Amino acid sequence: MSETASKKGRGRKYTSKACDECRRRRAKCDGQTPSCSRCLTRNISCHYSVQNNRQPAPKSYVLLLRNRIEALEHILRSHGIDVEASLSELMDHHDFLPPNDFNASAETSFTHDSLSSDLNDLCGAFNGALTFDEALNFDDDGEMRYFGPASGRLPFQSSRDIDPKTNNEFPIEPEEGHSLSDSRGQLNEVYQTISEDESTSDELQSHLIELYFTWEHPWHQMVNEKLFRESLLRNGRWTSPLLVNCILAVGSRFSDRVEVRSVPDDPNSAGQLFLERAEVLLPFELKWPNITTLQSLAILGMAYYAMGQDAAGWLYQGMAFRLVLDMGLNVDSSALASKVSIPAEEAELRRQIYWTLYCHDKLAASYTGRVCTLLEPQGAVNLPSPTGQSDSRVVSLQLALIGLCRILERILLSLWAPKPLLRGPRRSAFFDKCVVKLRSWYYDLPSELKTSTSNILPQVYTLHMVYYTVFLLLSKPFLTQSEAVKRSSATHDDQETAKKAKILCDESARKMCMVAQKYRQAFGSFRLSPITATHCTLSATLVSLENYSSERKDIKTEQNSLAHQYEIEACLQTLKELSTPWLPAKCIHLNLGKLYQKACKKHDDNPITPGIDTPDRSSPQVVMPPNTLDDTETVPPPLPMPTSFDMDWDIFTEPHVLEDQTVMPHDLHSIDIDEVFARDLGLSFSAHLPSDYNVR
């Protein structure tokens, strides 16, 4: 054995993942948990950072950042600002954070900087009220309502409801004989009548609730599972007959049991019974709505989306948004602490609900092609925390989705709105900026949210599908003008941006097929996937279908044509699996199947995979439990990917050039310089992209 091999076999004596104390002392650490030997012998508290920030960045990502920094420095110099002199002055006055101090705490401060600023401004200059006071809340229903200073009601606050010692408002109990109690009593009587007519066994209810919290809740976190289950046992305030039936209706979409269907042979009737119960209970709740009413409306909207009733789903979702503003969930309770005292668990639940609806608004806007209705400037709410959550991965998933949806909102408003915020040359600069932001978002993902990690939540794959969908939404507006940019009137920036948009669009569609393949390998099929995967798959299919249809059939393009067919058929397989719980997927599968058959006839081709054909809307789909096979029908094997596809999912394969100073660009672009960037300088990124310039 050679000397080199011998050294490699012995391995490293000390780990690179040192504890915080050993890092601070620059001492060697053996990396033992829960305490390293050095801290143990010195009786020192040993703590390891949750996230390892020493992973190197991919070369293409560093190149994007370097180009961006050089462009920004060029802009500063063009306005007479000496970059080096200004930087030295900042460091001399200790206003600049040294690289060695750029740790996890700094990361958190940068991540939440904008939110903290919003909340500070809100506390100092905006004195709205979240109150029970009947002088402001004319409903006098015992529920907290929010009123801002523009309402003119704030001077009406009753002095009898203010504690002179603490200046905090006392909760007002409804007066005796109040109509609210009568309403709740009527609601209970109605529910008892319904329950007697159609009883649900405890075993079935438990089964459906478990399905809901396993497959739907991590992606659509409208309730706190711990509070809900406790209230369900004790008949507490965090559950209601309406909320339970809404959860059962959505949970039924993930079940193959016949008793949850109104029509045994129709999978789309799953949950219909619980939906009808909810419709009977809803009018009583809407008279005096509370937080469980808001939660019920959002979940009810999802149930209608599942059944293909988009108009009803959109309506109930909009009602939930209105209640968010009515109850002041768009303003963090910490900013209103002087007006009303809210328990910590309720304050955290309010944050969770607000950000869930914020994300759902962006996903629904993409799914329907409509405008966003719950915009980021309309709220100032802290991000959710793991407090009260049984699984920290669920919180990490929500935080990552929030960050992605904030980028998506800017793209939808800037490029897809009826009156887009950006036009002309500013669009090219915006494109480059968003690519950097999206790559930064991906690079900052914790290990439990990467598809290369084992034992991850199923919804993590959906998160990555949304990531690639955002790239598609960013790129497509530049491709619709592909013919226009070929004309002599097109600028150089337009031409280069269109080229880069085409590269990113094709790469995103290809990567999404890979994510779907990994999901199928891990969980058997998309039978239990969130509905969001439907629009993601549709977006990728349209890209591949356009490429396949527009290609000329010859020997040179045969390999590309075959690759596009693989992508299309993989997407059709995904949509077919999604068709059982989500009727929209079945409708999309039907229409895409027709387009694919038309394209195959154009090229005189046949589908690669047997059984890929146009679905028949009239015949009910056979429902199969996951990972089971029927004697008369076999599930087709996973579609093979062409050998030309790059299946390397580890983006950190470049040399460890950043081992000592890791790039941590959380938000390098807090100042909007897009207009200056495009108008004054006309800078553009190179048209010759590096070999690893992609969207992974």
N, C-alpha and C positions, 0 to 999 in steps of 0.2 A: 504494500500500500504506500502511495506517495505521501510526502510530508504535507502537501496541501489537503489531500483527502483526510489525512489523520487529524489535522486541525479542524476541518469541517465536521468530522464525526464527534469530536469532543464537545462541540457546541459552545455557546457563550456562558460564562459563569454568572454574569450579572444581567439583569433584564433591562430593557429600555423603558419599561413602564414602571418607573420609580414612584414611590409615594411622595406626597407633597412636601413632607419634612425633609426627606433626602434630596429632593430637587432644590429646596431652598438652601440647604447646607452644601449642595453640590457634592454629596457623599454617595458612595456606592450602595446600591439597594438590591436585595435579593428578590424583591417582588412577592414575598410570601403574604398570604392573606389569612386572617383579617389584619395581621400586624407583621411587618417585616422584622427581621432579627435585630437590626440596629435600634429601631424604636422600642422593641420589646425589652432589650437589655437596659435601655435608658429610661424605661417607664414613661415613654412619650406617646401621646395619642397619635395613632397612625391612620392616615386617610389617603385614599386614592381618588384622583379625579375620575369622574364618571366617563368622560369622553377622552379618548386619546387623540390629541391634536397634532401629533407628530407625523401623520401620514403625509407623504409628498403629494403635491398636486400634479395632474397630468400636464404634459407639455403644451397641449393646445389651450388649456385653461390659463396657464401662466402667460402664454402668448397673447391671449385676449386681454388680460389684465395689463400687461406691459404696453400694448398698443393704446389701451384706454388711458393709462397714466401719461404716456408721452403726449397724447392729444390734449389732455387737460393742462399739462405743463406748457404746451405750445399756446394754448388759449390765454393762460395767465401772462406769459411773456408778451403776447400781442397786445395786452392791455397795460403794459408797463410794470408788471409785478415781477420782482426778482424772486424766483422760487427758492433758490439756495439760501439767500439772505433771510427770507421770511422763515424758512424752516429752522435755521440756526437760532433765530431770535426766539422762536417758540420753545426750543429745547433749552435755551439759556434760562428762560423763565419757568421751566418745569411745567409747561402747559402741554407738552407732548408726551405721549405714553411710550416709554422705551419698549423695544421688542421683548425683553426678558419679562416685562410685567404684563404682557398680552396673554393672560391666562383665561381660565374659564369664567372668572368673575367679570373680566373685561368684556368677554364675549357676550355675557348676559346683558351688560350695560349697553352695548352697542345694539343688541337685538331689540331691546325694549325702550331705546332712547326716545323714539318718536312718541310712543304711547305715554311714557312718563311725562314728557313735555306737555302733551295734550291734557293730561290729568292735572298737572300743576297749574296750567292756564285756567282750567275749568274751576278748580278750587278757588283761585284768586279772583276771577273776574266773572264767574257765571254761577249765580246762586239760585238754581232751580230747586224745586221741592218734591220729594217723594213722600207722600203724606196719606194719612187716613182721614184727615180733617174734612168734615162734611161741608165746611165753609168753602173749600176748594173743590172737593170731590162731591158733586151734586148727586151722584148715584147713592152715596151714603151706604155703601155695601160692605164696609169693613175690610176692603182690599186696598193695598197701596196703589196709588196712581201718581203719575209724574206730571208736573206742571212747570213750565219754564217761565222766565220773567216776562216774555212777550205776551203771556196770557192775561196779565193784569190782575191775576187772582191772589198773588202772594201776600198782599196786605190784608187779605181776609182771614188769615190764619187766626184761629181762636186762641185767646190768651189762656183760657182754661186748660188747653192741651199742651202747654209748655211748662216744663219743669224749671222753676226759677233758679235752682241750684246748678243744674247741668245744661240748661238751655236746650234740652232734647225734647222732642215731641213724644207724648205718651200715646201708645196705640189706643184707639177708640173702639170699644166693644159695641157692637150693634145694640140698639135699644131693644127693650123687651117688646115682643110682638112685631119686630121688624120684618119686612117682606122678604128679606134674605133668608131667614129661617124657614119661612113658609115655602120659598122656592126650593130650598134644599130638601125639605120634607116631601114636596111633590116629586122631586127628582128621585128620591129613594123609593117612593111608592111606585113610580113608573118602572124603575129598575127591578123591583121585586116582582111586578107583574110580568115583565119580560123574562126574568129568570125562571119563573114558574112554568112559562110556556115552553121555553127552550133552555134546558139545563145543560151545563158543561161540566164534565167530571173534573175533579181536582187533578187527576193524573194528566188529562189532556191539556188543561190550562197550564200546568207546570211544564209540560213538554213544549208548548208553543212559546211560553215566556223564555224558556231556555234557548230555543232556536233564535228568538228575536235578539237576545243579548249576545249570542255567539256570532251571528252572521250579519245583522243589520246595525246594531247599536254601535260597534266600534267605528263605523263609517258615518253614522247619522246620530250623534250623541245628544239626543234631546232629553234624556232622563239620566238621573244619577242612580245607577243600579242599586247601590247600597241603601239609599234613602227610599227608593221605590219598594224594595223587598221588605224592608222594615215596616213601612207604612201599610203594605199589603197584609202583613200579619196582624198589625195593631189597628187597622182602619185609620191610619194617620192622614196628615194633610197632604202628603206627597203622592197620593194615589186617589183615584176616583173611578166609579163605574165606567165613565166615558173613556178615560185613559187606558184602563185595563182592556176594554173591547177594541180600542184602536191598536194596541200592542198585539193582541191576539189575532187581529185581522192581518197585520203585516207578518207576524210569525207563521201564519198559515201558508203564506206563499212559499215558505221554505220546507214545508212538510208534504210528504207523499201519502199521508193517511186520508182515507176516503171520507171519514166523518167530518173533516173540516170543509168539505165541498158541498155546495148546494146541489150541484149536478155531478154525480159520481164519476162520469166519464169525461168531465170538462175540467182540466186543471185550472183554467182561468176563473172558475167559481170558488176557488179556495179562499176562505175568509169572508165570503159574502154574508154569511149569517151574522158574524160579529160586526160587519160594516153596517148592516141594517139596524142592529141594536144601537150602534153609535149614532146613527142618523136620528133615531128617536130621542136619544138623550141630549143631543147637541143643542137644540133650541133652549132647553132649560139652562144649560151652562152659559150660553151666550148672553143671557139677561144679566148675569153677574159674573163675568169671567175672572178667573184667577190663573195662576201659573200652570196648573194642570190642564186648564182649558187651552192655553197656548200650546202646551206640549201635544195635546190631543189633536189640535188642528194641523200641526206640522206632520204628525205621523199619519193622520187621516189623509192628508194630501198625498203622501207617499203610497198609501194603499190604492188610491184612485189612479195614480200614475201606473202602478203595477197592473191594473186591469185595463189599461189602454184608454182611460178617460182623462186625457190631458187637461181639458178645460176645467173639470172639477178639481183636479189636483192643483192646478195653478191658482184657482180661486181660494181653496183652503190654505194654501201656502201664503197667499197674500193677506188673508185674515190673520194668520200668525204674525206676519210682519207688522201689521197695524197694532196688534196687542203688545209687541215688543216696545213700540214707541209709547203706547198708553201706559204701560207699567214701568217705563223708564229703564228697560234693560240695556238701552244704548248708551247709558251713562253709568259709569262704574259707581257702585254703592259707596266706595271709599271716599269719593268726591262729595258725597251727600251725607256723610256721617253726622254732620251737625244738625241735620233735619230729622233723621229717623234712625233708630238703632236696628240693624239687621244682623241676625246671627251669621257667623262665619260660613257655616255650611250652606245657608241660603244665598249669601253673597257669591260664593263659588259656583253654585248652581246657576245663578243668573248669568255669570260670565260664560259658563259652558253652553247655555242655551243660545245666548247672543251670537257667539262665534260659530256655533253649528248652523244657525240660520243664515249667517253671513256667507259661509262657504256654500251652503245649499243654494242660496240665491245665485251665486256665480255658476254653479254646475247646471242649475235649471235654465239660466239664461243661455248657456252654451247649447243645452239639449234642445231648447225651443227656438233658438235664434232670436230671442227677444232681449229687451234692454234689462240691465240690472236695476233692481229696485231698492236694495239695501246697501248703500255706498259707504265706504270707509270714513269719509269726512263727516258723516251723520252720526258717528258714535265715538266715544272716548272710553274704552273699556279695557281693563287689564286682561292679559292673556290668561287662559286657564292654568291651574297648577295641579300637581298630583294629589292634593289634599282630598281625602275621602274616596280616592279611587283605589280599587283592589289591584289593578294592573297598570303600572306606570307606562307600559307600552301604548296603552290606549291614549294617554295624554300626549305622548310623543307623536303619535299618529295625527292627533288633532292639531297640534302646533305646526307640524310640517304641512298639513293641508291648508291651514290658515295662511302660512307664508306663501304657498303656491297660488292660492286664490287671490291674494293681494296683487300679485304680478298679473294674474289673469284679468282682474278688474281693470287694470291700467290698459291692457291690450284691447279688451272689449270696448272701452270708452274711447281709446285713441284711434282704433282702426275699424271697428265694427258697428259703432253707434250710428243712428240715422244722421246725426251731425257729428262726424268724427272730430276729436280734439286736434288731430294732427293732419296736415295736408302738405303736399309739395315736398321740398327737400328735407324737412324735419323728420319725415318718416324713415329715411335711411339711417339717420343717427339714432332714432328710437329703436330700430331693429337691432343695431349693434349693441345698444345699451341693454335691451331685454335679453339678448343671448348671454351676455355676461351675468346678468342677474339670475337667470335660470340655471346656468352652470354653477354659480355660487350656491344657489339653493341646494342643488344636488350634492355638491362637494361637502356641504355642512350637515348632511343627513347623519344622524347617529347610526351606529352599527346595526341596531335592531330594526332599522327601517331600510336596510339595503337587501336587495333580492339575493345577494350572495350569502347571506346569513341564514343558518338553519333555524328552525323552530320560530318562525316569524308569524305575525298575524296574517290571515288570508287577505285582509284589506290592504296590506302593504303593497301587494301586486296592483291593486286598483289605483293606489296612489301613484305608482310609477306609470300606469297607463294614462292617468290624467296629466302627468308631467309631459309625456310625449304628445298628448293632445294639445297642450298649451303651445308647444312648438309648432304644431300644425296650424293652429289659429293665428300664431304670429306670422307664419310664412305665407299663408294662402293669399292675403291681400296683395302681396307683391307679385304673386304668380298670375293673378287675374289680369295684370297689365303686361304679361310677357310679350304679347304681340306689339303693344305700344312702345315698349322699351327698345324694340328692334328698329324703330324708325329713327331718322336722323335727329328728331326733336328731343329724343331722350337724352338725359344727362349721363355722364359717366357713372355717377353714384347710383342712379337708377338701374343701370345695366349690371353693375357689380352686385348690388343688393339683390336683384332678381336671381343672379347666379347662386349666391349664397343661400337665398331662400329656397331654391330648388333642391340644393344639396341637403339642407336641414329637413325639408319636407319629406323627401324620399327616405332619409336615414331614420326619421322619427317613425314613419309607418313600418319600416323594417324592424326597428327595435320593439315596437309595440307587439308585433307578432311573436317576438322572442319572449317577452314578458308573459303573453298569453300561454305560450308553450310551457314555460316554467310553472305557471299556475296550474295548468292541467296535469303536469307531472306530479305536483305536490298534492293536489286535492281531487284528482280524477276527472272533474269537469267543472264548468261554470254554473252548474245547477244551483249553487248556493251563493253566488256572487252578488254584490250590490248592483243595482240597476245602472249605475254610472258607467259600468263597463260597456253598456250598449252603445252609448254615443261615442265613446273612445274607439270602439271597434268599427263603428260606421265611418268615422273620420279616416281611420287608416285604410279601410277598404276602398273608399272613394279615391284616395291617392294612388293605390296600386291599380285600381281599375282604370283610372285615367291613363296611367303609364302603359298599361297593357293594351288599351284600345288605340292609343295614338301611335304605337310602334309599327314600323313597317316590317313585315314578315320576311326575313331573309336569314342567311346562315350567320351573319355577324350579330344579329339581335336575338338569335334563338335562345341563348342562355339567359339573357335578361327577360325575355318573354316567359320562359319557364319559371324563373324566380318570381315574377309578378303573379303567375298562376298559383304558385305555392302560397304566397301571401294572401291572395284573395280567398282561396279555399280554406286556409287556416282561420281567417276571419269569419267566413260563413259557418264553419264548424263551431266557433265560439258563439255566434249569434243563435245557432240552433240549440245549443245547450242553455243559453239564457232565455229561450222562448217559454220554458215551463213556468218559471216564477214571474216573468215580465212579458206581458203581451206586446208592448212596443218592439221588443227584440224579434218577436215572431213576424210582425208586420214588416220590419226592416229587412229581415232575412228573406221574406217573400220578394220584395222589390229588388233587392240586390241580386238575388238569384236570377231574376229575369234579365237584369242588365248584364250579368256575367255570361249567361247563355247567348245573349245577343252578340257580345264581344267574341265569344268562342266561334260563333258561326261566321263572323267577319273574317277571322283568321283561319277558318276551317280547322279548328282545334276541338279536342274533347277534354272534359275535365280530367285532371290528373288522378284524383282520388275517386274511386267508385262510390256512388251514392250521393255525390254532390249534385243536387238538382234543385229545381224550384219547389219549395214547400207547398203543400196543398192546404189552403186555409180551411177547406170544408171538413177534412178528416181530422179528428182529435189526435193529439200527439200522445204517444205511449209514454207514461211516466216511469222511469226506472230509478230505483235507489242508487246512490253513488257507489261505484266500484262493484256493481253486480251485473251479471250477464243473463239474458234470457236464452232459453234453449233454441228459439227460432230466429233470434236476431243477435248479431254481434256488433259491438261498438267498434267503429273503425279505429285503427291505431293512430297515434299522434302523427300529424303530418311531418314528414322529414323536411329539413331545411336544406337548401342547396349548399354544396360544399364551399361556394364562394362567400357565404355569410360568415361574418366575424362573430364567433360565439364567445369571445373573451369578455367577461363581464367585470373584470377587475380593472378599474380605471387607474389604479395606482401602480402601474407597472414601469414607470420611468425611473431612472436612477435617483437616488435619494439626494437630489441637489438641494432640497429644502429641509434637510434633517434638523438643522439648528434653528432656522427661522422659518416657520411654516406660514404660508400665506393664509390670512384669515380675513377675507374681504366681505364683511357682512352687508354693508351698504355703502359703497364708495360714492354713490351718486345722490346724496341727499339734496344737492343743489341742482336744479333743472337747468342745464346749459345746452339743451338740445338745439334751441334756436340759434344761439351763438355759434355752436359747433357747426351747424349746417350753413348759416348765412355768411359768417365772417371768414371762415377758413376753407370750407369746402373739402374737409379732410375725408378720407375713406380708407377702409382697411384693404389690405392686399387681396387681389383676386385669386392669387395662387395660394390656396389654403394648405396648411400642413397636413400630413398624411393622417393624423389622428383628430382632425377637426370634425368632430361629430357631436351628437347630443347625449352621449352617455354620461 
